[in-house]
Amino acid sequence: MALTTLTVMGQVTNGAVNAATKYSVTDLGAFDPSGINNAGLVVGTGNVDGNHPHAVLYSHGQLRDIGILPNEDASYATGINDLGQVVGYSEPLSQPPFRKTHAFIYSCGQLKDLGTFLGNYDSYAYAIDNAGQIVGTTCCSSGSGAFLFSNGYVRNLGFLPGGSVSAAYAIKTEGQAAGYSSSSTQPDQAVLFDNGKVQDLGISSTLGYRYSMARGINRKGQIVGLMFNENESGDYHAFLYSKGKVQDLSTTKYPTGAAYGINNAGLVVGSAQTVSGKSVAVLYEHGQLLDLNTLISPIPGLVLEEAKGINDVGKIVSSGRYGNGSPTHAFLLTPVSK
């Protein structure tokens, strides 16, 4: 797939902390991105066969179809590590008894079925660290449970007391994972899975939100995600958990939002809505929430809508569109020297 590099720049005044932040922008093609590694490789999902969603990998200027598992119809890439290993899940679009959703790993050009775990019939992989440890969730009729897959062995990461549902969306190298846990009487709560323990991040008790989910974690143990009161499409807010404290990242200008990724420098990316309801990709740095559309020169019709990940050199992957009704494209934002 041909790629278009838009060598555009913008700047934003950020008090005395940053005189200017500049980015070049590369259009990676028509797909919905989900993650980026430190080499700048990007994963996501696109309709590359013209019919069904397929997991894709952008690498060295090319967009590659990862494919689907046998007897499945669709696949979704959800995470990538610095070795270029990709995880996700492949599923049927209909549900006859013999076809289920299976987690996969894509490594060295090969797509491998991870199967199902812990006696359940569906599995979903969401993140992989540089040691090859994979986290996700596995489902059955009675609930779902977060898992850690390492060296061919699977461990149930557990639940909050009384819980029956959990999922892990992010992992750090030491094996700590972040996600959520809930039960029939307890709403989704953002948690840290740590060496057999499940720690409630305290979103409800600290900030008063009924539901919360953790979506990203860095090496310092800082965790980001979203919190809400009624449903995920309603009045949701981004949060940052750091050193035992939780911070609401919403502002008067951007009253709702969600955080999807954090790098090891503590830079947070996600999405936010303006007072008028416009969705924009955002960067949270040095105490400020910044619209990424203001950090690049205007491109006709383009709106960056959700920033899905940021790596340790500051490269950001975002989804965006060139106008209402146009297909979603992935965009790579690369910091430019001042």
N, C-alpha and C positions, 0 to 999 in steps of 0.2 A: 504494500500500500504506500502510495506516495505521501510524503510528509511535507507540511508547509511550515517553515520557520518564519515567524514574524519578529523581526528585530526591532522591537519597540521598547521604549523605556518610559518610566514615569518616576515621580518622586513625591515624597510626603514629608512634611516637616513634623518632627516628633520631639519637640522641645529641645532640651540640651543633650538628650540621650543619643538620638540619631539625627544627623543633619539631613540625610536623604537615604531612601531605600529604592533601589532600581531593579527591575526584572526584565529579562528578555522572555518572550513567549513562543512556544512551539506547539502547533496544532498536531496532535498525535493521531488524529483520525476519529471516526464516528464510533465511539464506544464509551461505556460508563466506567471510569477508573475506580479502583478500590484501594490501591497501595503503591508505595514506591520504596526502593531500597537505596543504600548509600552509593551504589554505582549508577543510579538514575534509571534503573529498569522499572517499568510500570506494568501493573496487572489490572485486569478489569474484565468486563463482560460486554460483548457486542454481537449483533446479528450478522456475523461474517459469512454465514452460508446462505443468507437471504431468507431463512425460515425460522430457526430457533436460536435462542441465546447460546453463545459459546464462550468459554473462558479464553482470554487472549493475553498475550505477553508482548509488550513493546520492548525491543532489545536491538541496540545498534542500528537504529533508523528503520527497523522493520516491525510490522505488526504481525504477530504469529498466532494462528489458531491453535490453541492447545488441544482442542477436540473434546470428545465425550467418552465416557466409559461404555463398554458393550451393553446393549439392550437399553440404553438410556437415550433421551431426546435432547437434553439441555445440560449445560455446565456453567459454573460461576466461579471465577477466581477471586479469592478473598484476601490473600496475604502472600508476601514474598520476603525471603531473607537475603542477606548479603551474598550468599552463594548462588543466588538465582533460582533457588528451589521455590516452587509455587504450591500453595494449597488452596483448596476450595471444595466444591461438592458437585456431583453429577446426579441428575434426577430424571425420571419419566415425567412427561406432562400429563399423563393419565396414570391411574393407580391400580392396575390389575394386581392380583396377589403376589405374582412372582417378580415384580419390579419395584425397587425401593430406592431411596436416596442414599448415596454412598459418598463419604469423604474421599478425597484423592490427594496425592502428592505428585507434582510434575518435576522431574529431576533428570538432567542429562538427556533431554529430548524424549523421555519416556513418561507416560501417564500411568500411575499405579493406583489401583483400588485399595483403600485402607480397610474396606469391609465395614462391619458393624461391631459394636462393642457392648460389653456389660449386659448381654442378653437382650438388647434392644434391636429394632429393625431399621432405623434410620440413623445416619451419622452426617455431621456437618463439620468441616474443618475451617477455622477462621483465621488462625495466625500460626507462624512458624518462626522459631528463633534460629540463631546462627549455629546452634548445636544440633539442629534438626528436630527439636522438640515441637510437637504440634498440639494446639488446644482447639477446642470446639465444644460441640454438644451432641449427645446421642439421645434418641427419642423412642418412646414406647407409648402404649395406650394409657399408662398410669402417670406419665410425666416425662421429664427430660433431665439429663444430668451432664454437667460440665466434665470434660475428660482431659487428661494429659497423655499423649502418645509419645513414648520415648524408647528408642532402641528395640522396637518390636513389642513393647509391653504397654498396656493401657492401665491408667489409674483414674478412679473416680475422684474428682476434686471435691465432691460433697456439696452440702447445702447449709444455709443458716438453720439454726434450731427450728424444727418443725417443718422445714422446707421439703418440697418434692420436685421443684423445677430449678435448674440452674444452667448457665451457659458461660463460656469463657471466650472473649473476643480479642484479647491481646495478651502477649507474653513477653517477659524480660528474660535475659540470659540465665539468671539464677533459677528459673523455673517458676517464679511467681507469675500469676496470671490475674487478669481483671475481667469482670463481667457482671453478672447479676444472679440473684437467687430469689425465689418466691415460693408461696404455697397457696392453698385454696383460701386461706384466711389472711395471708400477708402479701401485699403487692410487691412488684419487682423492686429489689433494692440493690444498688451498686455495691459490689463487694471486691475484696482482694482475696484470692486463693493463695495461701502461703504455707507450704510444708504441712499439709493435712489440716490446716485451720482455715475457716472461712470468716473473714472480718467484714462486718458491716461498715461502710465508709461514713455512715451517720448523716446522710443527706436529709432524711426525714426529720431527725431530731435536731439537726443544726439549722437547716434552711426551710424546713416545713413542707417540702415537696413529697407527695404520696408515692410517686414512682421515680425510679432512677436506674440508669444503666451505664456502666463503665465501658468505654470503647478504645482507649489507648493507655499505654503505660511506658515510661522510659526507665533508664538504668538507675536513676535516682529514686525510683518508686513514686514519682509524680503520676497521677492518674487523671484522665479527662473523660468526659461523657456528656450525657444529657439527663435532665430531670423534668418531670411534668406532673400535673395533677389529675387530668382526665384521660387523655389519650395522646399518643406520640405525635399526632398531627395537630394538636391544639397548642396551648400556651406552654411551650417547652423552653428550657433555659440550658445553656452550656455551663458546665462546672469544671473547676480545677481543684484536685485534692493534692495537697503538698504538706508534708511534715505534720500530719494529723489534723490539718485544718482544711475546710472546704470553702471555696470562693465561687460566688455566682458571677459569671463573666458577662451577663447581660448589661446593657446600658440604656439610657433614655433614648438614644438615637437608634439602637438595635435592641428592642425589648424582648425578642425571642431568638433562640439559636441553639445549636448543637455543636459539640466539639468531637472530632473524629480522630485526631492524631496529635502527638506531642513528640518532639525530638529530644535528644539528650541535653540540649541547651535550654530546654524549657519553653521553646516556641510552640504555640498551639495553633492548630488550624481547624476550620469547620465551616459552618454556614450560619447565617443570621438573616432575620427579616427586619426591614426598615419599618417605621411607623405606618407607612402606606402599604405594607405587605409584600414588598419586593424582596425576593430571595437573592442573597449575594454571598460569595465566598469571602471568608474573613481570616485574618491573621491576628493572634493575640500576642503582643510582645511589649515588654517594658511597661506593663500596666495599661496599655492602650489596645482597644479593639479596632482594627483597621480593615476597611473594605479593600480587598485585593484589586478591585476594578479601578481604584484610585491610585494604585501603585504602578500602573502601566498606562502608556498613552492610549487614548480611545481607539478602538478598532471598530469599524462600521458594523453595527448590529450586535456585537459580541457582549454578552453578560456572563461573567464567571459566577456560577451559582453555588457550588459546594466545593470546598477544599477538602480532599479526602486523605492526604498524607503529606508529611514533610520529613526529609532526611537530615542527616547531621551536617551536611554542607549547605543546608537552607533551601534546597530545591523542593518545590511544592507541586503536587499534582492536583488538578482541579477539574471538575466537570463544568461545562458551559454550553451555551447555544448562541447562534447568530441571529436569533429572533424567535418570537413566539411560534410554536409549531414546528420549528426546525429540529433535526435530530441532535441528541446530546453528543458532544465531542469531549475528548480528554485533552487537557492542556498542561504542558510542563512549563513551570515558571522557574527561571534560573536567575539567581542574584547576579548582578553585574557590578564590577568594581566601581567605586565612586571616583 
